[in-house]
């Protein structure tokens, strides 16, 4: 799973999954994971962060891999990621409509 790691000014690291919509309501936010709070939604643009270093990534990456994630580390979120997230969201909405 494509994963972009970002670091906040205080040192906390967040993993962004730019191709995964965070909710059924909108594709504007992507799924994310932090040690505190764990899964949630985040803006793919996530202001006030910087790219994480390999040393900063290591503990969170190990935690994700222990949970079964296949982490594919990337440095940035692209237009293709936004399009993939929108497509995944559209498919999930289609499934929800078919059930109702």
N, C-alpha and C positions, 0 to 999 in steps of 0.2 A: 504494500500500500504506500503510495507516495506520501512522504512525511516531510514537512518543513519545520525545523526547530528554530524558535526565536527566544531571546533572553530579554527579560524586563530589567530596568535599571537596578532593582534590588537583587538581581541574580537568579530569580525564579525562571525556569525554562518551561515553555509550552510547546507541545507538539500539535501542529496543524495538519489536518487531513484535507487538503484543498479540493479534492474530487468528491468528498462526501458531504451532502447537505446535513445540517445539524437538526433540522426539524421539518415536519410536514407542511408547516405554514409558509415557508419561504426558502429559496435557495441562496439568499443573500449571505447567510452565515455558513461557515463550514464547521464540521465536527472538530473538536479539539480535545486534548488530554493534558492535565497537569497533575502532579502528585497531590496537591491540595485541591480539592474540588473534583478531581478526576474528569470524567467526560462532561463536555458542555459545548456551547456554541461560541464561536469567535469570529470576528471580522477577519477575512483573509488579509486585509491590509494592516491590521494590528499596529497602530501607531505606538510610538515610544518604546519600540523594541529594536533589537539588532540581531543579525544572524548569530546563532550559537556556535561556539567552538566545539571541536570534537570532544574535548574533556568535559565540557558542560553537557553535551548530549548523552554521554555514556550511561549515567544512572537511569535517566528516563527511557532511553532506548532499551536498556536491559529489562526494565519493568514492563514495557510494552511487549517485548518479545516473549517474556514469561507468560503474558496473558494470551499469547497466540498470534499477535500481530506479526506480519512479515514486513518489516520496516524497510522502505526504499528511500533513503535520505536524499533530499533535493535542497537546493539553495534558494530557489525562488518559486513563486506561484505565477503561472503563465495564463494567458488567455485560454489556452486549451483546457487548463484545469477548471477555470470558471465555466466553460462550455460543458465539460464533463459533469460538473456538479449540477448544473441546470438540467442536463439530460437525465441524470439519476433522479433528481427531484420530479421531473415530468413523468418518469416511469413509475415512481412511487405514488404519485397522484392518480395516475391511470389505474393502478392496482386498487387504490382505495375506492375510486368511482365504480370499478367493476364489482367490488364486494357489496357496495350499497345498492 
